[in-house]
Amino acid sequence: MPIDPTRADRQHSAYERALEEAGYGIVRLPELPDHPDGAFVEDTALLLDDHAVILRPGAASRASETISTAEGLGAHFELHRVADGHVDGGDVLRIDQTLYVGLSKRTDAAGIAALTDIVRPLGFEVVQARLKDCLHLKTGATLAGPDQTGSPVLLYNAASVDPAQFAGVEPIAVDPLEPAAANCLRVGARLILPSGNPRTAQRLRERGFSVVEVDVSELQKAEAGVTCMSLIAH
């Protein structure tokens, strides 16, 4: 089905409000009217503490999106740039000082190698991750953060990602009928989850998570999730 731009805009605004209510300030990058995927800014950069790695999205139509991202981040972070291959930010899952990078249709081996060379001096290890039947690694698995016991929880879709490849986490599978729930976003003490996933939301609340459900159904038509539309500085 085609995307309703008016409804998508309302949903994006509600998503921004959820970030603000979690205590985050919003910094908007310039609009890119000629780039329909420009709202999915996660794929253009990776924030690592005081550093920002400008990535190389795997879709050729998105290559120039990184220009505005770099301009927006340059005043706040030390910039680094992936110069070879392709890496989408949606394929990079950070767990402590390890970056799990999915080899996907948008991220290739050359890009992973280039990213490894950049982040190793910054104190990060890169581990290639496996996925199937999903666009990005974080389509199928995301870090929900610590639960009420302090255990780091990995939320994952068993049909797409094997949780055994991630170290130091406690895996929780989403309900099989709710694959979109595997893409969650931890912001402060809250966990943003796409609405329409009640069983998974209940599982998370039972583990002590403060779950905020946000309707991103129009944006999901473009294979987007709740991590896609922001770059979170911690």
PECORWO-V524614 format. One record per helix or strand. SS is the DSSP state (~ for helix, > for strand). FROM is the first residue (numbers start at 1). TO is the last residue. Records with the same first field share a line. If there is no record, write none. Layout:
# PECORWO-V524614
SS: FROM-TO / FROM-TO
This chain:
# PECORWO-V524614
~: 5-21 / 41-44 / 60-62 / 65-73 / 89-91 / 109-120 / 137-140 / 163-165 / 179-182 / 198-206 / 217-220
>: 45-48 / 51-54 / 56-56 / 78-81 / 87-87 / 92-95 / 98-102 / 125-129 / 141-146 / 152-156 / 170-173 / 184-187 / 190-194 / 210-214
